[in-house]
Amino acid sequence: MENVDSLLLDLLEWLATKARPYEEVMDAWRTSCPRLPVWEEANDRGYVNQLYVMGTGRQVAISASGALRLQKSRSRDLTNF
């Protein structure tokens, strides 16, 4: 599960910069490997939001709980120096 947690943080970092089109997220993060269910875990843990934007289509953005998880990870990384 440690690999998934590390990849989840990568996904959250990527989404923290801006919301992304759903198709782009699926191309980058969906996997058929049952050992690395990054997209599924992000959804199950409530770290991402999916929304429809008129004229743009379906978008994926980091949720408030995802941003908090990312912030905690960054804080922990800074204290390890």
MOPAC internal coordinates of N, CA, C and O (Angstrom, degrees):
PM7 1SCF
backbone

  N    0.0000 0     0.00 0     0.00 0    0    0    0
  C    1.4488 1     0.00 0     0.00 0    1    0    0
  C    1.5340 1   111.20 1     0.00 0    2    1    0
  O    1.2310 1   120.49 1   158.96 1    3    2    1
  N    1.3299 1   116.66 1   -21.04 1    3    2    1
  C    1.4600 1   120.29 1   179.19 1    5    3    2
  C    1.5238 1   111.76 1   -60.76 1    6    5    3
  O    1.2310 1   120.53 1   140.85 1    7    6    5
  N    1.3425 1   116.59 1   -39.15 1    7    6    5
  C    1.4645 1   120.38 1   177.32 1    9    7    6
  C    1.5174 1   111.05 1   -61.26 1   10    9    7
  O    1.2310 1   120.64 1   138.27 1   11   10    9
  N    1.3285 1   116.38 1   -41.73 1   11   10    9
  C    1.4616 1   120.37 1   179.70 1   13   11   10
  C    1.5178 1   110.10 1   -64.83 1   14   13   11
  O    1.2310 1   120.06 1   137.27 1   15   14   13
  N    1.3377 1   117.49 1   -42.73 1   15   14   13
  C    1.4652 1   120.38 1   179.59 1   17   15   14
  C    1.5203 1   111.21 1   -61.14 1   18   17   15
  O    1.2310 1   120.43 1   138.10 1   19   18   17
  N    1.3013 1   116.79 1   -41.90 1   19   18   17
  C    1.4661 1   120.83 1   178.37 1   21   19   18
  C    1.5309 1   110.70 1   -63.52 1   22   21   19
  O    1.2310 1   120.63 1   136.37 1   23   22   21
  N    1.3184 1   116.39 1   -43.63 1   23   22   21
  C    1.4629 1   120.37 1   179.15 1   25   23   22
  C    1.5282 1   111.45 1   -69.11 1   26   25   23
  O    1.2310 1   120.39 1   146.10 1   27   26   25
  N    1.3393 1   116.85 1   -33.90 1   27   26   25
  C    1.4660 1   119.73 1   175.71 1   29   27   26
  C    1.5268 1   110.21 1   -59.95 1   30   29   27
  O    1.2310 1   120.58 1   137.12 1   31   30   29
  N    1.3198 1   116.50 1   -42.88 1   31   30   29
  C    1.4633 1   119.61 1   178.36 1   33   31   30
  C    1.5231 1   111.03 1   -63.90 1   34   33   31
  O    1.2310 1   120.11 1   142.75 1   35   34   33
  N    1.3282 1   117.39 1   -37.25 1   35   34   33
  C    1.4684 1   120.82 1   175.49 1   37   35   34
  C    1.5324 1   110.54 1   -61.26 1   38   37   35
  O    1.2310 1   120.77 1   135.52 1   39   38   37
  N    1.3273 1   116.13 1   -44.48 1   39   38   37
  C    1.4594 1   120.58 1   178.52 1   41   39   38
  C    1.5231 1   110.58 1   -62.04 1   42   41   39
  O    1.2310 1   120.01 1   135.36 1   43   42   41
  N    1.3233 1   117.58 1   -44.64 1   43   42   41
  C    1.4554 1   121.08 1  -179.41 1   45   43   42
  C    1.5254 1   111.43 1   -64.65 1   46   45   43
  O    1.2310 1   120.28 1   139.54 1   47   46   45
  N    1.3226 1   117.06 1   -40.46 1   47   46   45
  C    1.4775 1   120.79 1   175.72 1   49   47   46
  C    1.5223 1   110.36 1   -58.58 1   50   49   47
  O    1.2310 1   120.86 1   136.19 1   51   50   49
  N    1.3151 1   115.95 1   -43.81 1   51   50   49
  C    1.4664 1   122.31 1  -177.94 1   53   51   50
  C    1.5208 1   110.66 1   -65.11 1   54   53   51
  O    1.2310 1   120.41 1   138.14 1   55   54   53
  N    1.3384 1   116.83 1   -41.86 1   55   54   53
  C    1.4618 1   120.30 1  -179.90 1   57   55   54
  C    1.5256 1   112.54 1   -77.33 1   58   57   55
  O    1.2310 1   120.06 1   158.36 1   59   58   57
  N    1.3155 1   117.49 1   -21.64 1   59   58   57
  C    1.4643 1   120.45 1  -178.31 1   61   59   58
  C    1.5315 1   111.82 1   -66.10 1   62   61   59
  O    1.2310 1   120.31 1   155.26 1   63   62   61
  N    1.3122 1   117.01 1   -24.74 1   63   62   61
  C    1.4665 1   119.78 1  -179.29 1   65   63   62
  C    1.5174 1   112.04 1   -74.02 1   66   65   63
  O    1.2310 1   120.26 1   145.64 1   67   66   65
  N    1.3489 1   117.10 1   -34.36 1   67   66   65
  C    1.4655 1   121.72 1   177.90 1   69   67   66
  C    1.5236 1   109.66 1  -175.57 1   70   69   67
  O    1.2310 1   120.90 1   -22.60 1   71   70   69
  N    1.3224 1   115.88 1   157.40 1   71   70   69
  C    1.4660 1   120.49 1   173.22 1   73   71   70
  C    1.5227 1   107.86 1   -65.85 1   74   73   71
  O    1.2310 1   120.93 1   -32.51 1   75   74   73
  N    1.3009 1   115.83 1   147.49 1   75   74   73
  C    1.4739 1   121.39 1  -177.56 1   77   75   74
  C    1.5182 1   110.01 1  -123.23 1   78   77   75
  O    1.2310 1   120.65 1   -29.73 1   79   78   77
  N    1.3274 1   116.36 1   150.27 1   79   78   77
  C    1.4706 1   119.01 1   174.06 1   81   79   78
  C    1.5271 1   110.15 1   -60.70 1   82   81   79
  O    1.2310 1   120.92 1   -38.32 1   83   82   81
  N    1.3147 1   115.84 1   141.68 1   83   82   81
  C    1.4561 1   121.81 1  -178.83 1   85   83   82
  C    1.5269 1   111.43 1   -52.80 1   86   85   83
  O    1.2310 1   120.23 1   135.17 1   87   86   85
  N    1.3171 1   117.16 1   -44.83 1   87   86   85
  C    1.4696 1   120.71 1  -178.48 1   89   87   86
  C    1.5276 1   111.52 1   -60.70 1   90   89   87
  O    1.2310 1   120.08 1   140.81 1   91   90   89
  N    1.3209 1   117.46 1   -39.19 1   91   90   89
  C    1.4663 1   121.38 1   178.26 1   93   91   90
  C    1.5337 1   110.42 1   -64.26 1   94   93   91
  O    1.2310 1   120.88 1   138.11 1   95   94   93
  N    1.3252 1   115.93 1   -41.89 1   95   94   93
  C    1.4645 1   120.42 1   179.05 1   97   95   94
  C    1.5223 1   110.10 1   -64.11 1   98   97   95
  O    1.2310 1   120.50 1   135.87 1   99   98   97
  N    1.3228 1   116.65 1   -44.13 1   99   98   97
  C    1.4596 1   120.09 1  -179.92 1  101   99   98
  C    1.5246 1   111.39 1   -63.99 1  102  101   99
  O    1.2310 1   120.29 1   139.33 1  103  102  101
  N    1.3154 1   117.05 1   -40.67 1  103  102  101
  C    1.4637 1   120.16 1   178.21 1  105  103  102
  C    1.5276 1   111.17 1   -61.43 1  106  105  103
  O    1.2310 1   120.93 1   142.60 1  107  106  105
  N    1.3200 1   115.82 1   -37.40 1  107  106  105
  C    1.4585 1   119.98 1  -174.78 1  109  107  106
  C    1.5293 1   113.64 1   -87.53 1  110  109  107
  O    1.2310 1   119.53 1   148.63 1  111  110  109
  N    1.3300 1   118.50 1   -31.37 1  111  110  109
  C    1.4582 1   119.78 1  -167.27 1  113  111  110
  C    1.5227 1   116.88 1  -122.28 1  114  113  111
  O    1.2310 1   118.87 1   165.98 1  115  114  113
  N    1.2888 1   119.77 1   -14.02 1  115  114  113
  C    1.4670 1   118.83 1   179.10 1  117  115  114
  C    1.5237 1   108.83 1   -75.74 1  118  117  115
  O    1.2310 1   120.91 1   -39.14 1  119  118  117
  N    1.2981 1   115.87 1   140.86 1  119  118  117
  C    1.4518 1   120.50 1   179.20 1  121  119  118
  C    1.5203 1   109.69 1  -140.34 1  122  121  119
  O    1.2310 1   120.64 1   -26.77 1  123  122  121
  N    1.2917 1   116.38 1   153.23 1  123  122  121
  C    1.4595 1   120.34 1   175.39 1  125  123  122
  C    1.5254 1   110.80 1   -97.40 1  126  125  123
  O    1.2310 1   120.52 1  -178.39 1  127  126  125
  N    1.3179 1   116.61 1     1.61 1  127  126  125
  C    1.4635 1   121.11 1   179.93 1  129  127  126
  C    1.5261 1   109.72 1   -80.43 1  130  129  127
  O    1.2310 1   119.71 1   -62.21 1  131  130  129
  N    1.3204 1   118.17 1   117.79 1  131  130  129
  C    1.4656 1   120.12 1  -177.98 1  133  131  130
  C    1.5241 1   113.57 1   -66.92 1  134  133  131
  O    1.2310 1   120.00 1   165.89 1  135  134  133
  N    1.3236 1   117.60 1   -14.11 1  135  134  133
  C    1.4555 1   120.43 1  -179.83 1  137  135  134
  C    1.5237 1   113.16 1   -89.13 1  138  137  135
  O    1.2310 1   120.01 1   167.61 1  139  138  137
  N    1.3218 1   117.60 1   -12.39 1  139  138  137
  C    1.4635 1   121.15 1   179.91 1  141  139  138
  C    1.5257 1   110.75 1  -130.66 1  142  141  139
  O    1.2310 1   120.04 1  -116.56 1  143  142  141
  N    1.3143 1   117.53 1    63.44 1  143  142  141
  C    1.4641 1   120.97 1  -177.62 1  145  143  142
  C    1.5355 1   112.16 1   -84.30 1  146  145  143
  O    1.2310 1   120.16 1  -118.22 1  147  146  145
  N    1.3027 1   117.31 1    61.78 1  147  146  145
  C    1.4624 1   121.57 1  -172.92 1  149  147  146
  C    1.5259 1   111.63 1   -60.44 1  150  149  147
  O    1.2310 1   120.04 1   127.51 1  151  150  149
  N    1.3048 1   117.54 1   -52.49 1  151  150  149
  C    1.4615 1   120.88 1  -178.44 1  153  151  150
  C    1.5228 1   110.75 1   -60.73 1  154  153  151
  O    1.2310 1   120.72 1   134.81 1  155  154  153
  N    1.3154 1   116.23 1   -45.19 1  155  154  153
  C    1.4552 1   120.61 1  -178.95 1  157  155  154
  C    1.5298 1   111.40 1   -63.57 1  158  157  155
  O    1.2310 1   120.38 1   137.50 1  159  158  157
  N    1.3259 1   116.87 1   -42.50 1  159  158  157
  C    1.4604 1   121.21 1   178.56 1  161  159  158
  C    1.5257 1   111.45 1   -64.55 1  162  161  159
  O    1.2310 1   120.34 1   138.40 1  163  162  161
  N    1.3234 1   116.95 1   -41.60 1  163  162  161
  C    1.4654 1   120.39 1   178.93 1  165  163  162
  C    1.5253 1   110.53 1   -59.78 1  166  165  163
  O    1.2310 1   120.35 1   139.07 1  167  166  165
  N    1.3089 1   116.93 1   -40.93 1  167  166  165
  C    1.4660 1   121.20 1   177.33 1  169  167  166
  C    1.5232 1   111.34 1   -68.89 1  170  169  167
  O    1.2310 1   120.56 1   132.33 1  171  170  169
  N    1.3237 1   116.53 1   -47.67 1  171  170  169
  C    1.4685 1   120.79 1  -178.35 1  173  171  170
  C    1.5269 1   111.90 1   -59.99 1  174  173  171
  O    1.2310 1   120.52 1   143.57 1  175  174  173
  N    1.3238 1   116.60 1   -36.43 1  175  174  173
  C    1.4610 1   120.73 1  -178.94 1  177  175  174
  C    1.5300 1   113.02 1   -85.14 1  178  177  175
  O    1.2310 1   120.51 1   175.34 1  179  178  177
  N    1.3408 1   116.62 1    -4.66 1  179  178  177
  C    1.4606 1   120.36 1   178.25 1  181  179  178
  C    1.5179 1   113.73 1    76.18 1  182  181  179
  O    1.2310 1   120.19 1  -155.17 1  183  182  181
  N    1.3306 1   117.24 1    24.83 1  183  182  181
  C    1.4655 1   121.78 1  -177.76 1  185  183  182
  C    1.5234 1   113.82 1   -83.31 1  186  185  183
  O    1.2310 1   120.15 1   167.13 1  187  186  185
  N    1.3326 1   117.32 1   -12.87 1  187  186  185
  C    1.4649 1   120.58 1  -179.18 1  189  187  186
  C    1.5204 1   110.43 1  -130.29 1  190  189  187
  O    1.2310 1   121.06 1   -26.95 1  191  190  189
  N    1.3044 1   115.59 1   153.05 1  191  190  189
  C    1.4585 1   123.47 1   173.62 1  193  191  190
  C    1.5193 1   108.04 1  -118.66 1  194  193  191
  O    1.2310 1   121.13 1   -38.38 1  195  194  193
  N    1.3118 1   115.44 1   141.62 1  195  194  193
  C    1.4530 1   120.69 1   172.67 1  197  195  194
  C    1.5194 1   107.34 1  -112.67 1  198  197  195
  O    1.2310 1   120.57 1   -47.57 1  199  198  197
  N    1.3060 1   116.51 1   132.43 1  199  198  197
  C    1.4494 1   120.56 1  -179.28 1  201  199  198
  C    1.5100 1   110.20 1  -142.68 1  202  201  199
  O    1.2310 1   121.51 1   -22.82 1  203  202  201
  N    1.3236 1   114.71 1   157.18 1  203  202  201
  C    1.4570 1   120.37 1   178.15 1  205  203  202
  C    1.5232 1   107.95 1  -103.07 1  206  205  203
  O    1.2310 1   120.90 1   -54.04 1  207  206  205
  N    1.3227 1   115.89 1   125.96 1  207  206  205
  C    1.4593 1   121.97 1   179.17 1  209  207  206
  C    1.5208 1   107.95 1  -111.86 1  210  209  207
  O    1.2310 1   120.77 1   -59.66 1  211  210  209
  N    1.3280 1   116.14 1   120.34 1  211  210  209
  C    1.4574 1   121.42 1  -178.91 1  213  211  210
  C    1.5323 1   109.83 1   -54.95 1  214  213  211
  O    1.2310 1   120.54 1   -50.26 1  215  214  213
  N    1.2995 1   116.58 1   129.74 1  215  214  213
  C    1.4551 1   121.96 1   178.40 1  217  215  214
  C    1.5186 1   114.09 1    84.95 1  218  217  215
  O    1.2310 1   120.30 1   165.58 1  219  218  217
  N    1.3228 1   117.03 1   -14.42 1  219  218  217
  C    1.4647 1   121.35 1  -178.95 1  221  219  218
  C    1.5162 1   111.32 1  -115.67 1  222  221  219
  O    1.2310 1   120.61 1   145.68 1  223  222  221
  N    1.3200 1   116.44 1   -34.32 1  223  222  221
  C    1.4559 1   120.81 1  -179.24 1  225  223  222
  C    1.5148 1   111.78 1    99.78 1  226  225  223
  O    1.2310 1   121.73 1    18.30 1  227  226  225
  N    1.2974 1   114.29 1  -161.70 1  227  226  225
  C    1.4640 1   121.46 1  -176.32 1  229  227  226
  C    1.5271 1   110.19 1   -71.31 1  230  229  227
  O    1.2310 1   121.30 1   -49.12 1  231  230  229
  N    1.3300 1   115.12 1   130.88 1  231  230  229
  C    1.4566 1   122.37 1  -178.60 1  233  231  230
  C    1.5265 1   109.78 1  -124.41 1  234  233  231
  O    1.2310 1   121.23 1   -25.52 1  235  234  233
  N    1.3153 1   115.25 1   154.48 1  235  234  233
  C    1.4655 1   121.99 1   175.26 1  237  235  234
  C    1.5174 1   106.93 1  -122.39 1  238  237  235
  O    1.2310 1   121.22 1   -47.44 1  239  238  237
  N    1.3328 1   115.26 1   132.56 1  239  238  237
  C    1.4626 1   120.90 1  -179.94 1  241  239  238
  C    1.5226 1   109.24 1  -135.60 1  242  241  239
  O    1.2310 1   120.74 1   -21.34 1  243  242  241
  N    1.3040 1   116.19 1   158.66 1  243  242  241
  C    1.4567 1   120.90 1   175.10 1  245  243  242
  C    1.5282 1   107.88 1   -69.84 1  246  245  243
  O    1.2310 1   120.27 1   -41.13 1  247  246  245
  N    1.3236 1   117.10 1   138.87 1  247  246  245
  C    1.4645 1   121.92 1   179.09 1  249  247  246
  C    1.5291 1   109.39 1   -88.56 1  250  249  247
  O    1.2310 1   120.92 1    -6.53 1  251  250  249
  N    1.3095 1   115.84 1   173.47 1  251  250  249
  C    1.4684 1   120.10 1   177.70 1  253  251  250
  C    1.5304 1   110.60 1   -61.49 1  254  253  251
  O    1.2310 1   120.17 1   138.65 1  255  254  253
  N    1.3270 1   117.27 1   -41.35 1  255  254  253
  C    1.4704 1   119.01 1   179.17 1  257  255  254
  C    1.5265 1   111.26 1   -70.06 1  258  257  255
  O    1.2310 1   120.10 1   147.34 1  259  258  257
  N    1.3298 1   117.42 1   -32.66 1  259  258  257
  C    1.4605 1   120.54 1   175.03 1  261  259  258
  C    1.5199 1   111.51 1   -66.37 1  262  261  259
  O    1.2310 1   120.59 1   138.79 1  263  262  261
  N    1.3269 1   116.47 1   -41.21 1  263  262  261
  C    1.4739 1   120.80 1   178.09 1  265  263  262
  C    1.5244 1   110.41 1   -64.77 1  266  265  263
  O    1.2310 1   120.25 1   141.37 1  267  266  265
  N    1.3265 1   117.13 1   -38.63 1  267  266  265
  C    1.4645 1   121.19 1   177.83 1  269  267  266
  C    1.5199 1   110.61 1   -65.34 1  270  269  267
  O    1.2310 1   120.16 1   136.94 1  271  270  269
  N    1.3245 1   117.29 1   -43.06 1  271  270  269
  C    1.4767 1   121.29 1   177.86 1  273  271  270
  C    1.5180 1   110.49 1   -61.42 1  274  273  271
  O    1.2310 1   120.34 1   137.94 1  275  274  273
  N    1.3152 1   116.96 1   -42.06 1  275  274  273
  C    1.4553 1   121.58 1   178.72 1  277  275  274
  C    1.5272 1   110.63 1   -65.15 1  278  277  275
  O    1.2310 1   120.31 1   136.86 1  279  278  277
  N    1.3139 1   117.02 1   -43.14 1  279  278  277
  C    1.4636 1   121.70 1   179.24 1  281  279  278
  C    1.5329 1   110.55 1   -61.53 1  282  281  279
  O    1.2310 1   120.06 1   136.80 1  283  282  281
  N    1.3330 1   117.49 1   -43.20 1  283  282  281
  C    1.4637 1   121.10 1   178.55 1  285  283  282
  C    1.5179 1   110.76 1   -62.28 1  286  285  283
  O    1.2310 1   120.56 1   140.04 1  287  286  285
  N    1.3204 1   116.53 1   -39.96 1  287  286  285
  C    1.4510 1   120.78 1   179.12 1  289  287  286
  C    1.5233 1   110.96 1   -64.73 1  290  289  287
  O    1.2310 1   120.56 1   136.80 1  291  290  289
  N    1.3231 1   116.54 1   -43.20 1  291  290  289
  C    1.4614 1   120.64 1   179.35 1  293  291  290
  C    1.5282 1   110.86 1   -64.64 1  294  293  291
  O    1.2310 1   120.03 1   139.59 1  295  294  293
  N    1.3295 1   117.56 1   -40.41 1  295  294  293
  C    1.4599 1   121.47 1   178.75 1  297  295  294
  C    1.5172 1   110.61 1   -63.13 1  298  297  295
  O    1.2310 1   120.41 1   137.32 1  299  298  297
  N    1.3165 1   116.83 1   -42.68 1  299  298  297
  C    1.4643 1   121.37 1   179.02 1  301  299  298
  C    1.5228 1   110.29 1   -63.87 1  302  301  299
  O    1.2310 1   120.33 1   140.02 1  303  302  301
  N    1.3453 1   116.98 1   -39.98 1  303  302  301
  C    1.4623 1   120.60 1   179.27 1  305  303  302
  C    1.5162 1   111.47 1   -63.02 1  306  305  303
  O    1.2310 1   120.20 1   142.20 1  307  306  305
  N    1.3300 1   117.22 1   -37.80 1  307  306  305
  C    1.4665 1   120.84 1  -179.58 1  309  307  306
  C    1.5180 1   112.61 1   -69.41 1  310  309  307
  O    1.2310 1   120.03 1   148.86 1  311  310  309
  N    1.3232 1   117.54 1   -31.14 1  311  310  309
  C    1.4567 1   120.35 1  -179.69 1  313  311  310
  C    1.5182 1   112.16 1   -80.34 1  314  313  311
  O    1.2310 1   119.61 1   169.55 1  315  314  313
  N    1.3118 1   118.35 1   -10.45 1  315  314  313
  C    1.4635 1   121.81 1  -179.91 1  317  315  314
  C    1.5207 1   113.65 1   -88.29 1  318  317  315
  O    1.2310 1   119.90 1  -175.67 1  319  318  317
  N    1.3334 1   117.80 1     4.33 1  319  318  317
  C    1.4667 1   119.83 1   179.41 1  321  319  318
  C    1.5001 1   111.49 1   -83.56 1  322  321  319
  O    1.2310 1   120.10 1   180.00 1  323  322  321

